[in-house]
Amino acid sequence: MNAASPSPSIAIIGAGPAGLFAAEILSARGCRVQVFEQMPSVGRKLLMAGRSGLNLTHSEPLDRFVTRYGTARHWLEPALRAFPPSALTEWAEGLGQACFSGSSGRVFPTAMKASPLLRAWLQRLAGQGVEIHTRHNFVGWNDESLLFETVEGQKSFQADATLLTLGGASWSRLGSDGQWAQLLTSETAPFAPSNCGFLPDWPAGFTQRHEGSVLHSVGLSFGTRQARGDLTVTARGLEGSALYALSADLRETIRRDGRAVLMLDLRPTLSADDILKRLLAQRERESQSNRLRKALALDAASRELLRFATPKDASPLQLAQSIKALPLPLIGMDALDRAISTAGGVRQDAVDGRFMLKSRPGVFVAGEMLDWEAPTGGYLLQGCFSTAHAAANGVLGWLESSNSAIA
């Protein structure tokens, strides 16, 4: 900023990764930054993500990486290229958190948790003069003032620019409750679950018999999309990272048609001919269940799904074909609050190229409150950091142009 002018005051509302990263960028550029968070402490969803290793980003080539954002790719791509995965890894290592790329390409801190990174991050922010106010619930505007409900009653705050990083609408107990959408109804697309579990139309009692069972390394396909991984039978249906990767297409088809038929390949490393040979090698007097178990090591849940989808007297050829392409109808999604992330939020047409709301000059948005979605695997956190980087620089550019106009 111009050294001759007073330091601009910035309010950042939401203390998740996007809000904290924007605070770091803006305070490093000489802004007076105050961060407001409705929860008693900051970074709660980040800490929860750290319980499974804190997958920061992904090391695949950037040209492929940007395709993971689906219909939002062209909107987010400039931000992703301006602050790419390599920059996020370098940033984490700058906080003393060495990182490594696993065999899948996912990037993790060596510590495999979020708490050391968050502690070092908060120390850096404090050193840059960032003030953090917890238990401040943003409830809207009064003219140009920001209004907050606090334990001490309603408070107001004025800033030269505001950056909203209020999160999506899942895991409300960690602070992402989506209530902010009531303040931006004309700018916001409805929320929908993403990276979520689904409810299959499977045999009565199947869940009770197989809850907790894992279908290991199965292939999934829906339309032209394919994925592979483990699926877990839960009390609410079926979950797994491979299913999450297809969640957007499955969700929209269920919305439109009431159901979506997912195709499972129970043995993706074997051809149909290989499966048939193994089945034919079994003794005829063996039951179908035993032949499937001995020839292909199919678990009880997979065998029951196969029985449900094939005739009672299915031939070995019919079984082999069904093992490679087993239809599984899905008729619903898990609850919004249980989804790993959400679609919906502030639409692209509601902001300019700097991520500033067209309806409220000087108010910027970033992170999961934007209307985009991506699969798990490091793409969600990367999207939050990259859009925060873009919005923070948008704030700086807008302040600079505003000062120039006044001068």
C-alpha positions as a printed NumPy array, in Angstrom:
array([[  0.   ,   0.   ,   0.   ],
       [  0.998,   3.656,  -0.318],
       [  3.226,   4.448,   2.661],
       [  1.902,   8.022,   2.766],
       [ -1.722,   6.934,   3.274],
       [ -3.146,   5.435,   6.475],
       [ -3.245,   1.64 ,   6.608],
       [ -6.633,   0.429,   5.371],
       [ -8.834,  -1.497,   7.79 ],
       [ -9.961,  -4.91 ,   6.6  ],
       [-12.649,  -7.11 ,   8.177],
       [-12.491, -10.813,   7.401],
       [-15.522, -12.793,   8.51 ],
       [-14.835, -16.497,   8.927],
       [-11.664, -18.012,  10.395],
       [-11.246, -21.146,   8.32 ],
       [ -8.35 , -21.685,   5.884],
       [ -9.618, -19.114,   3.356],
       [-10.123, -16.393,   5.946],
       [ -6.823, -16.967,   7.724],
       [ -4.893, -17.083,   4.455],
       [ -6.464, -13.848,   3.24 ],
       [ -5.607, -12.288,   6.615],
       [ -1.992, -13.336,   6.169],
       [ -1.741, -11.836,   2.678],
       [ -3.442,  -8.559,   3.566],
       [ -1.596,  -7.991,   6.839],
       [  1.722,  -8.67 ,   5.092],
       [  0.828,  -5.835,   2.709],
       [  0.343,  -3.361,   5.544],
       [ -3.407,  -3.63 ,   6.107],
       [ -4.93 ,  -3.567,   9.579],
       [ -6.768,  -6.899,   9.62 ],
       [ -9.427,  -8.065,  12.037],
       [-10.87 , -11.552,  11.716],
       [-14.306, -12.397,  13.114],
       [-15.369, -15.994,  13.86 ],
       [-18.679, -17.2  ,  15.281],
       [-17.175, -20.29 ,  16.958],
       [-15.138, -20.236,  20.202],
       [-11.941, -21.079,  18.3  ],
       [-10.606, -20.877,  14.738],
       [ -9.92 , -23.503,  12.076],
       [-12.247, -26.161,  13.454],
       [-13.004, -27.813,  10.114],
       [ -9.285, -27.732,   9.245],
       [ -8.498, -29.558,  12.488],
       [-11.194, -32.122,  11.718],
       [ -9.651, -32.687,   8.262],
       [ -6.325, -33.203,  10.011],
       [ -7.666, -36.268,  11.788],
       [ -7.353, -38.191,   8.541],
       [ -3.932, -36.781,   7.646],
       [ -4.699, -33.265,   6.327],
       [ -4.635, -33.747,   2.58 ],
       [ -3.496, -30.245,   1.564],
       [ -3.456, -30.568,  -2.202],
       [ -2.509, -32.898,  -5.073],
       [  0.696, -33.189,  -7.07 ],
       [ -0.773, -34.131, -10.455],
       [  0.064, -31.87 , -13.436],
       [ -1.722, -28.535, -13.198],
       [ -3.44 , -28.914, -16.579],
       [ -5.142, -32.036, -15.231],
       [ -5.621, -30.593, -11.753],
       [ -7.837, -27.735, -12.953],
       [-10.238, -30.169, -14.651],
       [-11.29 , -31.482, -11.223],
       [-13.455, -28.419, -10.66 ],
       [-16.052, -29.44 , -13.226],
       [-18.384, -26.703, -14.399],
       [-16.557, -24.127, -12.216],
       [-13.21 , -24.788, -13.885],
       [-13.155, -21.693, -16.091],
       [-14.218, -19.501, -13.173],
       [-11.578, -20.805, -10.757],
       [ -8.745, -21.598, -13.159],
       [ -7.101, -18.137, -13.036],
       [ -7.037, -18.329,  -9.241],
       [ -5.712, -21.902,  -9.273],
       [ -2.918, -20.979, -11.664],
       [ -2.03 , -17.831,  -9.703],
       [ -1.702, -19.851,  -6.491],
       [ -1.159, -23.48 ,  -7.613],
       [ -0.526, -26.638,  -5.565],
       [  3.242, -26.081,  -5.617],
       [  2.715, -22.682,  -3.957],
       [  0.495, -24.182,  -1.259],
       [  3.097, -26.841,  -0.5  ],
       [  5.823, -24.206,  -0.335],
       [  3.672, -22.108,   1.997],
       [  3.136, -25.027,   4.4  ],
       [  6.857, -25.799,   4.404],
       [  7.509, -22.121,   5.149],
       [  5.567, -22.674,   8.372],
       [  7.969, -25.485,   9.287],
       [  5.656, -28.254,   8.079],
       [  7.543, -30.56 ,   5.734],
       [  5.267, -32.167,   3.124],
       [  5.327, -35.333,   1.059],
       [  3.38 , -36.687,  -1.894],
       [  1.869, -40.141,  -1.396],
       [  1.615, -42.873,  -3.998],
       [ -1.776, -41.49 ,  -5.083],
       [ -0.312, -38.024,  -5.644],
       [ -2.031, -36.545,  -2.598],
       [  0.116, -34.099,  -0.639],
       [  0.256, -34.244,   3.169],
       [  2.29 , -32.626,   5.939],
       [  4.775, -35.133,   7.304],
       [  3.172, -34.638,  10.725],
       [ -0.081, -35.989,   9.207],
       [ -2.209, -33.595,  11.247],
       [ -3.344, -29.974,  11.204],
       [ -2.591, -28.768,  14.725],
       [  1.171, -28.057,  14.282],
       [  0.477, -26.126,  11.087],
       [ -2.363, -24.139,  12.656],
       [ -0.26 , -23.229,  15.706],
       [  2.601, -21.955,  13.543],
       [  0.132, -20.117,  11.311],
       [ -1.553, -18.313,  14.19 ],
       [  1.838, -17.264,  15.53 ],
       [  2.686, -15.763,  12.141],
       [ -0.639, -13.911,  12.005],
       [ -0.164, -12.535,  15.511],
       [  3.31 , -11.352,  14.533],
       [  1.766,  -9.496,  11.574],
       [ -0.704,  -7.739,  13.843],
       [ -3.832,  -9.691,  12.874],
       [ -6.55 ,  -9.499,  15.542],
       [ -8.959, -12.418,  15.89 ],
       [-12.365, -12.03 ,  17.547],
       [-14.179, -15.3  ,  18.344],
       [-17.835, -15.744,  19.291],
       [-18.794, -13.016,  16.827],
       [-21.741, -14.139,  14.704],
       [-22.185, -12.001,  11.588],
       [-25.85 , -11.013,  11.188],
       [-25.69 ,  -8.432,   8.395],
       [-25.174,  -4.76 ,   7.664],
       [-26.487,  -1.488,   9.016],
       [-25.691,   0.945,   6.222],
       [-21.897,   0.525,   5.942],
       [-21.395,  -1.074,   9.362],
       [-20.988,  -4.808,   9.921],
       [-23.229,  -6.202,  12.668],
       [-22.311,  -9.07 ,  14.992],
       [-24.153, -10.897,  17.739],
       [-21.783, -11.574,  20.642],
       [-22.055, -12.795,  24.223],
       [-21.937,  -9.111,  25.192],
       [-24.78 ,  -8.131,  22.878],
       [-24.818,  -6.717,  19.364],
       [-21.685,  -4.959,  18.14 ],
       [-20.902,  -3.043,  14.965],
       [-17.666,  -2.589,  13.074],
       [-16.628,  -0.483,  10.113],
       [-13.912,  -1.384,   7.623],
       [-12.531,  -0.04 ,   4.379],
       [-13.127,  -3.462,   2.803],
       [-14.72 ,  -6.733,   3.909],
       [-13.881, -10.28 ,   2.9  ],
       [-16.466, -12.981,   3.609],
       [-15.138, -16.531,   4.02 ],
       [-18.148, -18.075,   5.732],
       [-17.873, -21.635,   4.42 ],
       [-20.455, -23.974,   2.964],
       [-23.436, -25.652,   4.617],
       [-22.145, -28.951,   5.998],
       [-20.663, -29.866,   9.379],
       [-22.574, -27.093,  11.107],
       [-21.201, -28.106,  14.499],
       [-17.801, -26.913,  13.236],
       [-19.185, -23.554,  12.122],
       [-20.203, -24.096,   8.474],
       [-23.971, -23.779,   8.817],
       [-24.789, -21.821,   5.649],
       [-26.973, -19.358,   7.568],
       [-25.189, -16.466,   5.853],
       [-27.103, -17.278,   2.655],
       [-30.144, -15.531,   4.159],
       [-28.17 , -12.285,   3.866],
       [-27.331, -12.823,   0.185],
       [-30.442, -14.487,  -1.198],
       [-30.242, -12.904,  -4.651],
       [-26.552, -13.827,  -5.049],
       [-26.745, -17.427,  -3.857],
       [-27.522, -20.779,  -5.501],
       [-29.223, -23.364,  -3.231],
       [-26.902, -25.649,  -1.293],
       [-26.634, -29.328,  -2.185],
       [-24.53 , -32.161,  -0.744],
       [-21.237, -32.93 ,  -2.483],
       [-18.72 , -35.653,  -1.657],
       [-21.544, -37.395,   0.143],
       [-22.972, -40.832,   0.771],
       [-25.875, -42.223,  -1.264],
       [-28.899, -44.373,  -0.497],
       [-29.049, -47.46 ,  -2.748],
       [-32.246, -49.267,  -3.608],
       [-30.976, -52.573,  -2.313],
       [-32.589, -55.643,  -0.714],
       [-34.601, -55.187,   2.479],
       [-32.4  , -55.77 ,   5.499],
       [-29.186, -55.441,   3.5  ],
       [-27.906, -52.572,   5.638],
       [-28.549, -54.422,   8.883],
       [-26.758, -57.527,   7.606],
       [-23.724, -55.755,   6.173],
       [-23.275, -52.429,   7.976],
       [-19.541, -51.763,   8.272],
       [-18.646, -54.081,   5.394],
       [-16.174, -52.771,   2.825],
       [-16.289, -53.539,  -0.886],
       [-12.577, -53.371,  -1.555],
       [-11.1  , -51.75 ,  -4.669],
       [-14.201, -51.849,  -6.842],
       [-14.626, -50.002, -10.117],
       [-17.454, -47.478, -10.458],
       [-18.863, -45.956, -13.607],
       [-21.681, -43.56 , -14.325],
       [-22.108, -42.253, -17.84 ],
       [-18.621, -41.426, -19.083],
       [-17.201, -40.976, -15.569],
       [-15.185, -43.694, -13.869],
       [-13.548, -44.118, -10.461],
       [-12.061, -46.87 ,  -8.368],
       [-11.715, -47.407,  -4.64 ],
       [-13.299, -48.864,  -1.503],
       [-17.001, -48.523,  -0.71 ],
       [-18.319, -48.823,   2.832],
       [-21.825, -49.938,   3.786],
       [-23.124, -47.596,   6.487],
       [-26.35 , -47.231,   8.426],
       [-27.293, -44.475,   5.968],
       [-26.252, -46.168,   2.717],
       [-22.979, -46.298,   0.84 ],
       [-19.897, -44.102,   1.17 ],
       [-16.36 , -43.905,  -0.192],
       [-13.972, -41.592,  -2.017],
       [-14.632, -43.275,  -5.368],
       [-18.348, -42.568,  -4.939],
       [-17.645, -38.981,  -3.894],
       [-15.795, -38.431,  -7.18 ],
       [-19.045, -39.116,  -9.045],
       [-21.341, -37.342,  -6.583],
       [-22.142, -34.27 ,  -8.692],
       [-23.401, -36.253, -11.69 ],
       [-25.228, -38.781,  -9.51 ],
       [-26.886, -36.036,  -7.459],
       [-28.171, -34.149, -10.488],
       [-29.523, -37.317, -12.101],
       [-31.359, -38.291,  -8.898],
       [-32.79 , -34.78 ,  -8.707],
       [-34.044, -35.002, -12.283],
       [-35.118, -38.641, -12.552],
       [-35.557, -39.8  ,  -8.976],
       [-32.816, -42.407,  -9.331],
       [-29.403, -42.997, -10.869],
       [-27.991, -46.389, -11.813],
       [-24.372, -46.775, -10.765],
       [-22.398, -49.597, -12.399],
       [-20.017, -51.582, -10.209],
       [-17.089, -53.681, -11.38 ],
       [-16.51 , -56.006,  -8.442],
       [-13.214, -57.293,  -9.845],
       [-11.682, -54.514, -11.977],
       [ -8.297, -56.225, -12.286],
       [ -9.813, -59.282, -14.   ],
       [-11.397, -59.537, -17.435],
       [-14.785, -61.176, -17.897],
       [-13.001, -64.137, -19.551],
       [-10.67 , -64.536, -16.561],
       [-13.65 , -64.48 , -14.192],
       [-15.516, -67.026, -16.287],
       [-12.535, -69.393, -16.313],
       [-12.251, -69.2  , -12.533],
       [-15.947, -69.894, -12.072],
       [-15.901, -72.849, -14.47 ],
       [-12.966, -74.338, -12.578],
       [-15.126, -74.75 ,  -9.463],
       [-16.985, -77.967,  -8.706],
       [-20.569, -77.933,  -9.949],
       [-21.942, -79.22 ,  -6.671],
       [-20.689, -76.134,  -4.865],
       [-23.312, -73.511,  -4.104],
       [-23.173, -70.295,  -6.075],
       [-22.097, -68.423,  -2.956],
       [-19.202, -70.794,  -2.351],
       [-18.071, -70.659,  -5.979],
       [-17.992, -66.861,  -5.863],
       [-16.142, -66.869,  -2.572],
       [-13.554, -69.466,  -3.545],
       [-12.979, -68.429,  -7.148],
       [-13.007, -64.651,  -6.689],
       [-12.836, -63.984,  -2.926],
       [-16.07 , -62.023,  -3.115],
       [-17.251, -60.88 ,   0.319],
       [-20.759, -61.541,   1.656],
       [-22.071, -58.084,   0.75 ],
       [-20.863, -58.371,  -2.859],
       [-22.339, -61.854,  -3.168],
       [-25.735, -60.661,  -1.95 ],
       [-25.739, -57.724,  -4.365],
       [-24.908, -60.144,  -7.158],
       [-27.739, -62.483,  -6.191],
       [-30.124, -59.533,  -6.151],
       [-29.124, -58.497,  -9.686],
       [-29.019, -61.915, -11.413],
       [-31.475, -64.777, -11.995],
       [-31.573, -67.519,  -9.371],
       [-30.197, -70.043, -11.857],
       [-27.669, -67.633, -13.414],
       [-25.03 , -69.334, -15.554],
       [-21.309, -68.778, -14.969],
       [-21.296, -66.504, -18.03 ],
       [-24.153, -64.386, -16.641],
       [-22.365, -64.153, -13.307],
       [-19.096, -63.117, -14.956],
       [-20.843, -60.405, -16.963],
       [-22.672, -59.106, -13.877],
       [-19.501, -59.061, -11.776],
       [-17.983, -56.73 , -14.37 ],
       [-21.106, -54.562, -14.721],
       [-23.361, -54.808, -11.682],
       [-26.169, -52.215, -11.724],
       [-26.829, -50.548,  -8.372],
       [-29.76 , -48.095,  -8.351],
       [-29.31 , -45.052,  -6.105],
       [-32.455, -43.261,  -4.952],
       [-31.231, -40.588,  -2.564],
       [-28.34 , -38.748,  -0.949],
       [-27.161, -38.494,   2.627],
       [-28.148, -35.402,   4.623],
       [-26.631, -32.061,   3.641],
       [-25.005, -31.55 ,   7.033],
       [-23.174, -34.881,   6.757],
       [-21.627, -34.138,   3.363],
       [-17.883, -33.519,   3.267],
       [-18.523, -30.389,   1.212],
       [-21.397, -28.636,  -0.505],
       [-22.314, -27.312,  -3.917],
       [-24.202, -24.045,  -4.134],
       [-23.331, -20.698,  -2.598],
       [-22.414, -17.341,  -4.118],
       [-22.8  , -17.627,  -7.894],
       [-20.177, -16.597, -10.426],
       [-22.492, -13.993, -11.954],
       [-22.832, -12.287,  -8.549],
       [-19.138, -11.342,  -8.36 ],
       [-16.642,  -9.589, -10.595],
       [-13.23 , -10.888, -11.624],
       [-11.794,  -9.854,  -8.256],
       [-14.385, -11.915,  -6.325],
       [-16.139,  -8.701,  -5.207],
       [-19.918,  -8.761,  -4.876],
       [-21.476,  -6.691,  -7.627],
       [-24.287,  -5.751,  -5.276],
       [-21.954,  -4.57 ,  -2.485],
       [-18.795,  -2.771,  -3.631],
       [-15.968,  -3.372,  -1.187],
       [-17.312,  -6.761,  -0.055],
       [-15.398,  -9.787,  -1.354],
       [-16.045, -13.531,  -1.038],
       [-13.819, -16.615,  -1.114],
       [-13.563, -20.252,  -0.137],
       [-16.359, -22.783,   0.179],
       [-19.085, -20.14 ,   0.249],
       [-18.598, -19.805,  -3.503],
       [-20.672, -22.009,  -5.808],
       [-18.118, -24.632,  -6.806],
       [-17.4  , -28.243,  -5.949],
       [-14.517, -30.653,  -6.362],
       [-13.708, -34.205,  -5.27 ],
       [-11.721, -35.097,  -2.21 ],
       [ -7.995, -35.575,  -2.73 ],
       [ -6.668, -32.109,  -1.904],
       [ -8.836, -30.186,  -4.35 ],
       [-11.134, -28.691,  -1.708],
       [ -8.447, -27.083,   0.432],
       [ -6.569, -25.926,  -2.662],
       [ -9.711, -24.231,  -3.927],
       [-10.11 , -22.411,  -0.614],
       [ -6.505, -21.169,  -0.558],
       [ -6.473, -20.177,  -4.225],
       [ -9.723, -18.214,  -4.097],
       [ -8.591, -16.54 ,  -0.842],
       [ -5.36 , -15.532,  -2.579],
       [ -7.345, -14.12 ,  -5.51 ],
       [ -9.868, -12.298,  -3.318],
       [ -7.168, -10.819,  -1.06 ],
       [ -5.371,  -9.461,  -4.094],
       [ -8.734,  -8.253,  -5.366],
       [ -9.145,  -6.284,  -2.134],
       [ -5.711,  -4.695,  -2.59 ],
       [ -6.453,  -3.78 ,  -6.198],
       [ -9.829,  -2.298,  -5.328],
       [ -8.369,  -0.24 ,  -2.472],
       [ -5.633,   1.043,  -4.754],
       [ -8.115,   2.037,  -7.46 ],
       [-10.458,   3.619,  -4.901],
       [ -7.625,   5.71 ,  -3.433],
       [ -6.561,   6.761,  -6.918],
       [-10.122,   7.831,  -7.758],
       [-10.353,   9.874,  -4.548],
       [ -6.97 ,  11.49 ,  -5.207]])
